[in-house]
């Protein structure tokens, strides 16, 4: 099997599998809220996982909260900030190339009377520094929502855009770091809130994280027993936190070598696919872990299923939108022709992918064209 759909989800790594087996076979199942020794041990493990993850992310443990997923983190950050900071204004600035987790929040806020300003993006998928700065000059602007690495194209925003655009501005900044985690280094202190997900870094599904800068105040989104300092109620999940910690440790330990490996794979595929008449839709300086490519004479879903016959797995658009069978809104917003976008396939890699898999992929593409494309 060749799995090139790692932006959708990743397979749990061996370290996470081992840790999961040990956890489920141990007696460390106590509720962290219980006062007996099982609860105390669970709380200690939970706190240790938070501390280790925070160390990798470059933040204080008190600024990190565990959630069920990055979507919950996004909802908590966006709704929570505007709820707590009503005097900050009712204008939110973002782009239409954000993940649906962000866009759906903005649509709801717009329906409730907030003003949402969507910045235009260039062909690389980035808003310009000038556009961001102009939008933030509105005294009513409360929140800026951006994505560090786009999940469909790999387009990434330069960190100095955040810093320069916010000089002298009061709007808070929420950043979706889901596709960047464990793949590239970033300065978390440049933003006020951020979201992360374990299953994108070879961890388990059902575990996410929310970063909230110590100087930022937001209201909780989930109410109940007041766990995690009242920020996220619900029985705490030490097992999930430990597996998230394990996945992040592995990712950060292997980050540099993995980046070099994936960069070589990406460059090889760009070159070989271009030779075959394909159009590369990811920017030249995109994060190499994502490669969006349009195949001539094949609609995206057709190519996806053809590759599946060779036990190769890719995607068409973001997994959260794939069943809608729509052309990628991200590609259309960046000015990609609709016909090219309709033939677009996303290849997304992890540190476990190899050059041998990339070469097998190219061989399979050649075979697919030979067998199924009458125009060739």
C-alpha positions as CSV (number, residue, x, y, z in Angstrom):
1,X,0.0,0.0,0.0
2,X,1.1,3.5,-0.8
3,X,-0.6,6.1,1.4
4,X,-0.4,9.7,0.1
5,X,-3.4,11.1,2.0
6,X,-1.7,12.2,5.2
7,X,-3.3,15.6,5.3
8,X,-6.6,13.8,5.9
9,X,-5.2,11.6,8.6
10,X,-2.1,9.6,9.5
11,X,-1.5,6.0,10.6
12,X,-0.6,5.8,14.3
13,X,3.2,5.4,14.5
14,X,4.8,2.4,16.2
15,X,5.7,4.4,19.3
16,X,2.0,5.4,19.7
17,X,0.8,1.8,19.2
18,X,3.2,0.6,21.9
19,X,2.2,3.4,24.3
20,X,-1.5,2.6,23.7
21,X,-1.0,-1.1,24.4
22,X,0.9,-0.3,27.6
23,X,-1.7,2.2,28.7
24,X,-4.7,0.0,28.1
25,X,-3.1,-2.9,29.8
26,X,-2.0,-0.9,32.9
27,X,-4.0,0.1,35.9
28,X,-3.6,3.9,35.2
29,X,-7.3,4.3,34.2
30,X,-8.2,6.6,37.1
31,X,-10.2,9.7,36.7
32,X,-7.9,12.7,37.1
33,X,-10.5,14.4,39.1
34,X,-10.7,11.6,41.7
35,X,-8.9,12.1,45.1
36,X,-7.7,8.6,45.6
37,X,-4.2,7.4,44.4
38,X,-5.5,6.2,41.0
39,X,-6.9,9.7,40.3
40,X,-3.8,11.4,41.6
41,X,-1.6,9.2,39.4
42,X,-3.8,9.9,36.3
43,X,-3.7,13.7,37.0
44,X,0.1,13.6,37.4
45,X,0.4,11.7,34.0
46,X,-2.0,14.2,32.4
47,X,0.0,17.2,33.7
48,X,3.3,15.6,32.5
49,X,1.9,15.1,29.0
50,X,0.8,18.8,28.9
51,X,4.2,19.9,30.0
52,X,6.1,17.9,27.4
53,X,3.8,19.0,24.6
54,X,4.1,22.6,25.6
55,X,7.9,22.3,25.7
56,X,7.9,21.1,22.0
57,X,5.4,23.9,21.0
58,X,7.4,26.6,22.9
59,X,4.6,27.7,25.2
60,X,3.8,27.4,28.9
61,X,1.8,24.4,30.0
62,X,-0.8,26.7,31.5
63,X,-1.5,28.1,28.0
64,X,-2.4,24.7,26.5
65,X,-5.7,22.9,26.7
66,X,-6.7,19.5,25.4
67,X,-9.7,19.2,23.2
68,X,-11.4,16.4,21.2
69,X,-10.1,17.8,17.8
70,X,-8.8,20.8,16.0
71,X,-12.4,21.7,15.0
72,X,-13.3,22.1,18.6
73,X,-10.2,24.1,19.2
74,X,-11.1,26.5,16.4
75,X,-14.7,26.9,17.6
76,X,-13.5,27.5,21.2
77,X,-10.9,30.1,20.0
78,X,-13.2,32.0,17.7
79,X,-16.4,32.0,19.6
80,X,-14.7,32.2,22.9
81,X,-12.7,35.2,22.1
82,X,-15.6,37.2,20.7
83,X,-17.8,36.2,23.5
84,X,-15.4,37.4,26.2
85,X,-14.1,40.5,24.4
86,X,-17.4,42.2,23.2
87,X,-15.9,45.6,23.4
88,X,-13.1,44.6,21.0
89,X,-15.5,45.0,18.0
90,X,-17.7,42.9,15.8
91,X,-15.4,42.6,12.7
92,X,-13.4,39.5,11.9
93,X,-10.8,39.4,9.1
94,X,-9.9,36.1,7.3
95,X,-9.7,34.5,3.9
96,X,-12.0,32.2,1.9
97,X,-9.2,29.6,1.7
98,X,-9.4,28.7,5.4
99,X,-10.4,25.2,6.6
100,X,-14.1,24.6,7.0
101,X,-13.7,24.5,10.7
102,X,-12.9,28.2,10.6
103,X,-15.2,29.2,7.7
104,X,-18.3,27.6,9.3
105,X,-17.7,29.6,12.5
106,X,-17.4,32.8,10.5
107,X,-20.5,32.1,8.6
108,X,-22.4,31.6,11.8
109,X,-21.1,34.8,13.3
110,X,-22.0,36.7,10.2
111,X,-25.5,35.4,10.5
112,X,-25.6,36.8,14.0
113,X,-24.6,40.3,13.0
114,X,-20.8,40.3,12.9
115,X,-19.0,41.7,9.9
116,X,-16.6,39.3,8.2
117,X,-14.0,40.7,5.9
118,X,-12.5,38.1,3.5
119,X,-9.1,39.2,2.2
120,X,-8.3,38.4,-1.4
121,X,-5.4,36.0,-1.9
122,X,-2.9,35.8,-4.7
123,X,-2.1,32.7,-6.8
124,X,0.1,31.4,-4.0
125,X,-2.9,31.5,-1.6
126,X,-1.5,34.3,0.5
127,X,-3.1,37.6,1.4
128,X,-0.7,40.4,1.1
129,X,0.7,42.2,4.1
130,X,-0.9,45.4,2.8
131,X,-4.3,43.8,2.6
132,X,-4.0,42.4,6.1
133,X,-2.8,45.7,7.5
134,X,-5.6,47.7,5.8
135,X,-8.3,45.4,7.0
136,X,-7.0,45.6,10.6
137,X,-6.9,49.4,10.5
138,X,-10.7,49.3,11.0
139,X,-11.1,50.2,14.7
140,X,-13.9,47.7,15.0
141,X,-11.7,44.7,14.0
142,X,-11.6,42.2,16.9
143,X,-10.1,39.1,15.4
144,X,-7.9,37.9,12.6
145,X,-8.1,34.2,11.5
146,X,-5.5,32.7,9.3
147,X,-4.0,29.3,8.5
148,X,-0.2,28.7,8.6
149,X,-0.2,25.8,6.1
150,X,-3.1,25.3,3.7
151,X,-4.3,21.7,3.9
152,X,-5.1,21.5,0.1
153,X,-2.1,23.2,-1.5
154,X,0.6,23.4,1.2
155,X,0.8,27.2,0.8
156,X,2.3,28.7,3.9
157,X,2.2,32.2,5.3
158,X,5.5,33.9,6.3
159,X,5.7,34.6,10.0
160,X,6.7,38.2,9.4
161,X,3.3,38.8,7.9
162,X,1.8,38.2,11.3
163,X,4.3,40.4,13.1
164,X,4.3,43.3,10.6
165,X,0.6,43.4,10.0
166,X,-0.2,43.5,13.7
167,X,2.1,46.3,14.6
168,X,0.1,48.9,16.5
169,X,-3.1,46.9,16.0
170,X,-5.4,45.6,18.7
171,X,-7.1,42.7,16.9
172,X,-6.3,39.2,18.3
173,X,-4.9,36.5,16.0
174,X,-6.1,32.9,15.8
175,X,-3.9,30.6,13.6
176,X,-4.7,27.1,12.4
177,X,-1.4,25.2,12.8
178,X,-2.9,21.7,12.1
179,X,-0.9,20.9,8.9
180,X,2.3,22.5,10.3
181,X,2.6,20.6,13.5
182,X,5.6,18.3,13.6
183,X,6.6,19.2,10.0
184,X,8.1,22.7,10.3
185,X,9.1,25.0,13.1
186,X,7.0,28.1,14.0
187,X,6.9,30.7,16.7
188,X,3.7,30.2,18.6
189,X,4.1,33.4,20.5
190,X,3.3,35.4,17.4
191,X,-0.4,34.5,17.8
192,X,-3.0,34.7,20.6
193,X,-4.7,31.4,19.9
194,X,-3.9,28.3,17.9
195,X,-5.3,24.8,17.1
196,X,-3.6,21.4,16.7
197,X,-4.7,17.8,16.1
198,X,-3.0,14.5,17.1
199,X,-4.2,12.4,14.2
200,X,-2.3,14.6,11.7
201,X,1.1,13.6,13.4
202,X,0.6,9.9,13.7
203,X,-1.3,10.1,16.9
204,X,-4.9,9.0,17.7
205,X,-8.1,10.6,16.4
206,X,-10.3,12.3,19.0
207,X,-7.5,14.4,20.6
208,X,-6.7,18.0,19.8
209,X,-5.1,21.0,21.5
210,X,-5.9,24.6,21.9
211,X,-3.2,27.2,22.7
212,X,-4.3,30.4,24.4
213,X,-1.7,33.0,25.1
214,X,-1.5,33.9,28.8
215,X,-2.4,37.5,28.0
216,X,-5.5,36.5,26.1
217,X,-8.9,35.9,27.7
218,X,-11.6,33.8,26.1
219,X,-14.8,32.2,27.3
220,X,-15.1,28.4,27.5
221,X,-17.1,26.7,24.8
222,X,-17.9,23.5,26.7
223,X,-19.3,23.9,30.2
224,X,-19.6,21.4,33.0
225,X,-17.4,20.3,35.9
226,X,-14.8,23.0,35.3
227,X,-11.9,20.8,34.3
228,X,-8.8,22.3,32.7
229,X,-9.1,25.5,34.8
230,X,-12.7,25.9,33.6
231,X,-11.6,26.3,30.0
232,X,-12.7,22.9,28.8
233,X,-15.1,20.9,31.0
234,X,-15.5,17.1,30.6
235,X,-13.6,14.2,32.1
236,X,-9.9,14.7,31.2
237,X,-8.3,12.1,28.9
238,X,-4.8,11.1,30.2
239,X,-4.6,8.3,27.7
240,X,-5.2,10.6,24.7
241,X,-2.9,13.2,26.1
242,X,-0.1,10.6,26.5
243,X,-0.5,9.4,23.0
244,X,-0.5,12.9,21.6
245,X,2.7,13.6,23.6
246,X,4.2,10.4,22.2
247,X,3.3,11.4,18.6
248,X,4.7,14.9,19.0
249,X,7.9,13.8,20.6
250,X,8.5,11.4,17.7
251,X,7.7,14.1,15.1
252,X,9.9,16.7,16.6
253,X,12.8,14.3,17.0
254,X,12.7,13.4,13.4
255,X,11.6,16.8,11.9
256,X,14.8,17.9,10.1
257,X,15.5,14.5,8.5
258,X,11.9,14.1,7.5
259,X,11.7,17.5,5.9
260,X,14.8,16.7,3.8
261,X,13.3,13.3,2.8
262,X,9.9,14.8,1.9
263,X,11.5,17.7,0.0
264,X,13.3,15.2,-2.2
265,X,10.1,13.2,-2.9
266,X,8.1,16.4,-3.6
267,X,10.8,17.7,-6.0
268,X,10.9,14.3,-7.9
269,X,7.2,14.1,-8.2
270,X,6.9,17.8,-9.4
271,X,9.5,17.1,-12.1
272,X,8.1,13.7,-13.3
273,X,4.5,14.9,-13.3
274,X,5.3,18.1,-15.2
275,X,7.1,16.0,-17.8
276,X,3.8,14.1,-18.3
277,X,1.8,17.2,-18.9
278,X,0.4,17.6,-15.4
279,X,-0.1,21.0,-13.9
280,X,1.3,21.6,-10.4
281,X,-1.1,23.7,-8.4
282,X,0.8,24.0,-5.2
283,X,3.0,27.1,-5.0
284,X,6.8,26.6,-5.6
285,X,7.5,27.4,-2.0
286,X,4.7,25.4,-0.5
287,X,5.3,23.1,2.4
288,X,6.7,19.9,0.7
289,X,4.3,17.7,2.6
290,X,1.5,18.7,0.3
291,X,1.5,18.5,-3.5
292,X,-1.7,19.5,-5.4
293,X,-1.6,18.4,-9.1
294,X,-4.1,18.5,-12.0
295,X,-4.1,15.4,-14.3
296,X,-5.0,16.1,-17.9
297,X,-8.0,14.1,-19.3
298,X,-8.9,12.7,-15.8
299,X,-11.4,14.2,-13.4
300,X,-10.0,14.1,-9.9
301,X,-12.4,11.4,-8.6
302,X,-11.7,9.2,-11.6
303,X,-7.9,9.4,-11.0
304,X,-8.4,8.8,-7.3
305,X,-10.2,5.5,-8.0
306,X,-7.8,4.5,-10.7
307,X,-4.9,4.9,-8.3
308,X,-6.9,2.9,-5.7
309,X,-6.8,0.0,-8.1
310,X,-3.0,0.0,-7.6
311,X,-3.4,0.2,-3.8
312,X,-2.4,3.9,-3.8
313,X,-4.4,6.3,-1.8
314,X,-4.8,10.0,-2.4
315,X,-7.6,12.6,-2.1
316,X,-9.3,15.2,-4.2
317,X,-10.2,18.0,-1.8
318,X,-10.1,18.3,2.0
319,X,-11.5,15.2,3.7
320,X,-14.2,17.3,5.4
321,X,-15.5,18.3,1.9
322,X,-14.8,15.3,-0.2
323,X,-18.2,13.6,-0.1
324,X,-19.8,16.8,-1.4
325,X,-18.1,16.1,-4.8
326,X,-17.4,19.8,-5.3
327,X,-14.4,21.5,-7.0
328,X,-12.0,22.8,-4.4
329,X,-13.0,26.2,-3.2
330,X,-9.4,26.8,-2.2
331,X,-8.1,26.4,-5.7
332,X,-10.9,28.5,-7.2
333,X,-10.1,31.3,-4.7
334,X,-6.4,31.3,-5.8
335,X,-7.5,31.8,-9.4
336,X,-7.1,28.3,-10.7
337,X,-9.2,27.6,-13.8
338,X,-12.3,25.5,-12.9
339,X,-11.3,22.7,-15.4
340,X,-7.9,22.4,-13.9
341,X,-9.4,22.4,-10.4
342,X,-11.9,19.7,-11.4
343,X,-8.9,17.4,-12.3
344,X,-6.9,18.2,-9.2
345,X,-5.6,15.5,-6.8
346,X,-3.9,16.2,-3.5
347,X,-0.9,14.1,-2.6
348,X,0.1,14.5,1.0
349,X,3.1,12.9,2.7
350,X,4.4,11.9,6.1
351,X,7.9,11.2,7.3
352,X,7.3,7.5,6.6
353,X,6.9,7.9,2.8
354,X,9.8,6.9,0.6
355,X,11.3,7.7,-2.8
356,X,10.5,4.1,-3.8
357,X,6.9,4.8,-3.2
358,X,7.1,8.0,-5.3
359,X,8.7,6.1,-8.2
360,X,6.0,3.4,-7.9
361,X,3.4,6.2,-8.0
362,X,4.8,7.5,-11.3
363,X,4.9,4.0,-12.8
364,X,1.2,3.6,-11.8
365,X,0.2,6.9,-13.3
366,X,1.9,5.9,-16.6
367,X,0.1,2.6,-16.6
368,X,-3.3,4.3,-15.9
369,X,-2.8,6.6,-18.9
370,X,-1.8,3.7,-21.1
371,X,-4.8,1.6,-20.1
372,X,-7.6,4.1,-19.6
373,X,-6.8,7.3,-21.5
374,X,-7.8,7.0,-25.2
375,X,-6.3,10.5,-26.0
376,X,-2.9,9.1,-25.4
